[in-house]
């Protein structure tokens, strides 16, 4: 039974694709910058393909949940990104070739959390220069508009390679055009299935197993825009190119109004001591091929460590006088059981209550537009109708982190 618990939630929440919503742009953080016009050395050291920052004509704001392009006009740009996420900002030339990625405060992402003026914060990077493929702002917002602790900065600092891989996915069908302009983009991310211990009940707090012995299952999630929805739902994933696996299989497929979503696993018999009957192995970093309707697409994947952004979402089940479940509260702590600034790590959260053979209730959703999320949907989850406690077998809390990966944390 246990081996099914952490994966059951996937089938019920994955028919929602995160995407940018132009109707909500006034709720996004404004990011401004200036590109030097000169092609002399002052414009920056040449990038790998001999490009200069002055060659840039577009700004690409992206994470594993979506992309958005902004034009550079008269050497200036105004981009927008959702507060509470950590996008990367890349610069492309008129042929959509990659020039470089913004690095602020030594970070290759721009964590839009702990903002000085909240959602009204404007980040003015001022004049940008290029060193290799690193774009450096004259005005560094980290420490001013963006206030992070040293520990939080260390977490974000390790994401450079992750976003470099994602930036290469803007042309998955290899036709020379940016896919999102044709509404044919893919998004690739990871789902971590994690077993943590026992859920709390009323006045009894959750009990967490030794955090050094946490068991993790890995699932690759691939979402495609509705223009890519295949006629045949059987999709093939192969790779990585350097050393292809022989054990990848499609685990689930679903469609929504604007997308399709599919999942891939590498399932093996679990080793002794593992809490599930089987284990889902991690995927190596590299280039993978997605084959749909006899057409190949190329996707780059980076296997960031599950524990990099892992915080523990600890659920407590609350019951009424009839011993029925009425709500679930969630507390977030780090691996040392210390409280964390949840908004600096979590975008969205959902709770699943599992019975013996079915899902009793799901409260909250993942991969929705994060602009509409409130704190109540991170900490407190009220059931639409009470459920007898006797039917409950396990509780699962899923949360989406700032870079688009999801952690499904299970308790029994």
N, C-alpha and C positions, 0 to 999 in steps of 0.2 A: 504493500500500500504506500509506504513512504516514498518510493521512487517516483510516484505520480504527483505528489503533493505540490512540489515547487513548479511544476510545469503546467498544471491545470489552468492557472490564471492566464496563460498566453492566449488560449483560444477565445477568451472573452473580452480582451482589451485591445487586441492588435488590429482590429478593423478600423482603427482611427489613425490617420497619418498626420503628423505634425507638419505644419506648413506656415509660411508667412501670410499674414492677412492684411492687405492694404487698407482695409476699412478701419484698422486699429493702429495706424502708424503714429497717431498723436500720443499713444501710450508707450512708444519706444524711446530709447535714449539716442539723442543726436550725437554723432561723432563727426567732427570736422577736421580737415587737414589741407595743407598746401604742398604742391609738388613743384620743385624748382624747374624753371623753364629751360635753363642752360643745359647743354650736353657736355659741358666741361667737367673736370674732375670734381668740382664742387657739387655736382648733381649726384655723386655717389660712386663707389667702386662698382665695376661692371658685375652683373649677375652671371650665373653659370653659362647662359646662352649668349653672352655679349650684350645683354639688354641693360639699359639704364633706367633709373626711376622716371626720368623725363619721358620715357617711351610709354609710360602707363596711361591708359585711357579709361580703365574701369577699376572699380573697387569691389571685391567679392567678399561679402560677409557670410560666414558659414560655420556650421558645426555638423555633427552626424545626423541631425534632425532636419536640416534644410539649408538652402542657399538663397542669397539675394544679391543682385548686381546693382551697382550705382555708377553713374557716369562721372568722369572727371571733366569739368568744364572750366576753361580759362585757368588751368593749373590748380583748381580747387575742387573739393568734393564735400558733400554732406551725406553721410550714410546714417542708417538707423538700425538699431538692434534691440531686442527685447531685454528689459531689465530682468535680472535673476538668471541669466544665461552666461556662458563664457565662450563667445564666438572667436574665431580667428578672422583676421582681416588680411586678405591677399590682394596683390596688385597685378593686373594683367595688361598686356599690350592690345593693340587693335586686332590682333589675330588670336587673342585669348591665350597667349603664352604666359606662363607663370614667371613673374619677375622677382617677387619676394613677399615676405609676410611680416606684418607689424610685430615689433618686439617692444613692449612697454614695461619698465621695471624689471627687465630681464625675462619677461614672460612672452611666450609666443601665442598667448590668448589674451583676451581683454575681459577679465571677470567683471561683469556688470552687477556687482553686489556691494553692499555697504557703501552706497553712493551718497556723496556729501549732501546733495539736494534731492535725494530720492528719485522719483520718476521724472522730475524736472531737470535733472542734471544734464548739462551739456559738456561733452568732452571735446576740448579744442586741442588737437595734437600739434598745431602750428606747423612749422616747416619740417618736412620729412627728408631724411637722407638715407642712402642705401649703402650697406656694407655687405658684400657678397650677395646673399639673398635675404638679409635682415634689414628691415625698414625701421629706422629709429626716429622717434618724434623729438622735436625740440622741447616740447612741453610734455613731461612724463606724468600721466594721470594717476599712476599707482602711488599711493601715499598722500594724494591730494583729493581729487574727485573720487578715487577708489581707495577705501581704507581697509587694508587686510593685515592680519597678524603675520608674523614671520613664518609660522607653521603653515598657514594657508598659502602664502606665497610659494613655499617649497613644494606644495602639492601641484600648483599650477605650472611651476617651472618645468616639470618633466613631461609636458604635453606637446612639445614641439614636433617630435616625430609623428605623433598621432595625427596632428592636423596637416602635416606635410603629406601624409598618405591620403587624407580626405580631399585635399585640394586637387589631387590628380584625377578625381572622379567626375570632374565637370564635363567630360566628354567620354562617357562609358561606351557609346556605340562607335567611337573612333571615326566619326565623319567630319571632324575638324570644326564642329560647331558646339558652342556651350549648350548642353542638354536642357538646362532650365529655360532657355529662350524658346525651345520647342515644346516645353512642358513634358520632357522625356527624361527627367533626372531620376537617379537612384539615390537612396540614402542607405548607408550601411552602419550598423552599430552592434553592440554586444549586450546580451542579457545574462546576468550572473544569477544563478540559482543557489542560494546560500541557506544552510541549515544552522540555526543559532541556539535552539534550546526550547524552553517552555514559556508559553504566553502567561501574562498576568491575569488574575481574576479578582475583580472588585478590589479589596484591600490587600490582596497578595500580589507583590510585584513580579514581573517577568524574571525568569532565571536563565542566564546566558551561560552556555558552555565555555570552556577555556577558549579565549579568542585566538590563541595560537593554533588551535585545532579545528578551526572552522572549515567545513567542507563546502566546496564550490563546484557547481556544474556550469558549463559554458554553452551558450547558444548564439549563433550568428543570425542577426535579423536584417533582412533586406526588404526595403520598401521601394516601390516604383510608382511614378505618377500614373494617373488614369490612362494617359495615352500609351502606356506600356503594358496595360493589362493583357496578359497572353490568352490566346484561345485555349491552349492546353495548360492546365494548372500544374502539370508535372514539370518542374524546373530543375535543371541540373547545375550543380556547382562543382567546379574542379579547381585544384590548385593546392598550395601556391606553386607558381611556376618553377621555383628552384627545387622543390621536392614535393611533388603532388601526393596528397593523401589518397588512400584507397578505401577509406571508411566513412566518407561524408554521405549523409543521406538527408533528404528533405523531410522535415518533421511536421510541418503544418503549413497551410496556405489559406488565405482569406482575402476577400475583397471588400472595399468600402466604397462610398460614393466618389471618392477622389483618388483612389489608389488601390494597389494590391500589396499584400505583405506576405512574406514567406520566411520560414525559419529552417536552419540547417544545424545538425548536430553530428558529433563523432561519438557514438555510443559504444561503450565497452562494459564488460562485466566488472562490477565494483570490487575493489580490493577489500580485504578484511578490515573491519572497523568503519567502513563508509556507511553512512546512515541510509543509503538507498540501494536498491538491488542492482542498479547500473550507474555508471558515471559518464558524464558528457565531458569529453576532453577539450582543452582549449585549441583555438586555431592560431597558427603561426602568422606572424606579420608577412605580408607579401602581396603579390598580384594574383587575383582569382578570376576565373572565367565563369560568367553566368550564361547559360544557354536556355533560351526561351523560343518556342516556335521555330526551331532550327536556326536561330540567329544568336551570335555570340556578342557578349558585352564584357568589357574589362573593368574590374573594380579593384581598387587598392584597399587593403585592410591593415590596421595597426592594432596589435593586441595589448593595449594598455592593461597594466596589472589590475585585477579586481579589487585589491586592497588599497589602490591609490586614492580612490574617492569613497571608499567604503566607510560609512558610519552605520551604527546599529540603530535600526528602527524598532523600538521595543513596544509591542502592543499589550494593552490591558483590556480585557473583556468586561463589560459592565452589564449587570442583570437587574431585573425588577423583582418584586415580591413573588411573582409566579415562576421565578427561576428561568426567565426568558432573557435572551440577549437583546439589549436595546441600543447599545452603542459600543464603540471601540475607540479608546484614546491611544495616541502614539507619542512616545518620548524618543528623542534622538540624542545619542551619545557617541563619543568616539571609542576607539578600541581599548582605551583605558577607563571606560565608564565615566568620562567627564562630559558634561553638557557641551553642545556645540551651537554655533550660530547657524541654525538650520538653513536659513535662506542663502547662505554662502555655499551650500552643497546640493540642496534639493530644489527642483523646479516643481514637480508634481508628485502626488502620492495616491495610492489606492489600497484598499483592504479587501481581501477575499476570505470568506469563512467557508471551510470545506467540511462536508459530511463524509459518510462512509464511501459513497460512490458518486457523489455529485457536488456541485458548487451550490452552497446554501444561499449565499448572498455576495454581491460585489458592491462596494461603496467607493465612489471616485473612479476616475479614469486617467490613463496615461496617454501620452502623445497627442493631447489636445493643445489648442493654442494657449501658451502659458500666460498670455495677457489677462485671461479671465480667471486665473486661479487666485484664491484667497487663502489666508493663513488657516482658516477653519478647515480647509480641505487638505491640510498637512498634518493637523494635530487631532482633530475630533471628527469622528465618522458615526453618524446616526443612521441606524437601520430604518428603512421605509416601513417595515413591520417587524415586531418582535419574533424571535426564533427560539424554540426551546433549547436550552443549553445542552440537554442530553443528546442532541443531534450533532453537536460540534466535535470534530476530530482534530482539526488543525486550523491555524490562523496564518495568513500570509500577508505581509506588507510589501508592496512594490513601490519603489520610488525611482524617478528619473533624475539623473544628476545634471549638472550644468552643461555638460558636453554631449548629452544625448544618449548615454548608456543607461540601462535599467538594472536595478538590483531587486530581485524577488527574495525576500528574507522570510524563512519559514519557522514556525513555532508549533509545538504540539502540546 
